[in-house]
Amino acid sequence: MIKLILAALVATLLSSLSSADDLELSIKNDYRDRLAAMFQDFHRNPELSTVEFKTAKKLADALRRSGFTVTENVGGTGVVALLKNGPGPLVMMRGDMDGLPLKEKSGLAYASNAMQKDPLSGRQVPVMHACGHDVHITSLIGTAKQMAERLDQWSGTLMLIGQPAEERLMGARGMMDDNLWQRFGKPDYALAFHVSAGLPAGLVNVQEGAPFAGADTVDIIIHGVGAHGASPHSGKDPVLLGSQIVVALQTLVARELPPRQPGVVTVGSFHSGTKHNIISDRAHLQLTVRNTDIATRDTLLAGIERIALNLGRAAGLPDDKLPQVIVSAESTPPTVNNDQLVRRLKKVWVAALGSDNVVSLSSQSMGAEDFPYFTTDPEIASVYFSVGGSSAEDLSAAKEGGPAIPSHHSPLFKIEPQPAVISGVHATVSALFDLMPVN
């Protein structure tokens, strides 16, 4: 009897290892035969936020070819693909698809030369994938194929989302405003990943807590009283008042947040005046405000308004001329992972990819994402992870004093697509198998 049990365990283990090897080989072959060309096509032909018409069509067509039921134009150019495979949970995987208004200078053979009319400015501008969204949607297509060809290894409903306008923090909200969950079902779990320059290509990084910050775009309009530069006493100088506000805002993080509580208040733009000897009657400050929890967000936004209004009063402005603080709709809450789900999937990824290929590194930036619009209200157990995208050679050269790894949103940005896409698909499929086991 013991021999029979041991034989059964060995057979199960060998079968599992064979299945894992088969999955990895299948993904590599798919990249060679199909995904590499798709990635290069997406990279050469990026589109700006809200006008990703051709990108969405290509993505929708590819998902249909894998057998998914696809709905287009959700919340604008959004794509929703469903594959029902028996009873079980509904699991969502998202890939964002928009590019950025930048002229690519990466030197890649397949670099973008695309031009597009910017829906914000109305001007023709260069466009590139400077944040790796081409990796994300290529991986989504690869995931669709693997899941459709392995229906015996999972049970439930898989939802793949091609999301527009992540760069403007409005695409996820637009899809939710278009009744996403009411139309297609509310997921039991939600996943997303981001390729990361600066991490070794193919490495999977997943962390508990908040991998991405919340972000608010804030404008402060300062009303002054115009005057001659030689007669400052006859006006109210908005440049001086704006300067006092900029300096005072720095106390919010330094003196109103606990020392270990992260927060950022950056004044990225200060515009006022037209000539040396004219005191303007208006100044405009543009801010980005970052946080990792809602309480911090509330503290920072309330502090910004308090400082602006009361410094206006101190300058002697009447109530109807006090500074205006405007929080833009282009804002997002922090991306907060479900810690229990992180621990669960990390074990899955260590088993599938190897312990050397899975890490938990805390983010050193306060970059933001609009993914939490899918997962915060109502709350959905979710994990947002990262996949490395820089070659070992580039990382080694940078460490030894060579060219630095170009950051995201740089015209020099580039990714090693093969290991990034393969690991993105492998990690996603492995996670989906665990979340949607066969009953």
URLIN-V92927 format. One line per field, one symbol per residue. ss: DSSP state (H for helix, E for strand, L for the rest). psi: psi as a letter, one per 30 degrees, with the letter a starting at -180 (. if undefined). Layout:
BEGIN
ss=???
psi=???
END
This chain:
BEGIN
ss=LHHHHHHHHHHHHHHHHHHHHHHHHHHHHHHHHHHHHHHHHHHHLLLLLLLLHHHHHHHHHHHHHLLLEEEEEELLLEEEEEEEELLLLEEEEEEELLLELLLLLLLLLLLLLLEEELLLLLLEEELELLLLHHHHHHHHHHHHHHHHLLHHHLLEEEEEEEELLLLLLLHHHHHHHLLHHHHHLLLLEEEEEEEEEEEELLLEELLLLLLEEEEEEEEEEEELELEELLLHHHLELHHHHHHHHHHHHHHHHHHHLLLLLLEEEEEEEEEELLLLLEELLEEEEEEEEEELLHHHHHHHHHHHHHHHHHHHHHLLLLHHHLLEEEELLLLELLELLLHHHHHHHHHHHHHHHLHHHEELLLLLLLLELLLHHHHLLLLLEEEEEEEEEELHHHHHHHHLLLLLLLLLLLLLLLLLHHHHHHHHHHHHHHHHHHHLLLL
psi=eeeeeeeeeeeeeeeeeeeeeeeeeeeeeeeefeeeeeeeeeefhlklkfhheeeeeeeeeeeefggljkklhjhcgkkkkkjkialalkkkkkklglalikjkgfgkfglkgkklkkfefglkllkljgggfeeeeeeeeeeeeeeffhffglkakkjkkjklhefghfeeeeeefgheeeefkklelklllkkjkfkkkfkkkkllbjfkllkkkkkjkkkajllkffiffgajjfeeeeeeeeeefffeeeffkkfgjklkjkjfkjkklflegkjlgkljkklkkklgleeeeeeeeeeeeeeeefeeeffgklefglkkjjjlfilklljjljeeeeeefeeeeeeefkffgklikkkglhlllgeffffejlkkklkjllkkgkleeeeeeeeggaklkklkgkffklkjeeeeeeeeeeeeeeeeeefilk.
END
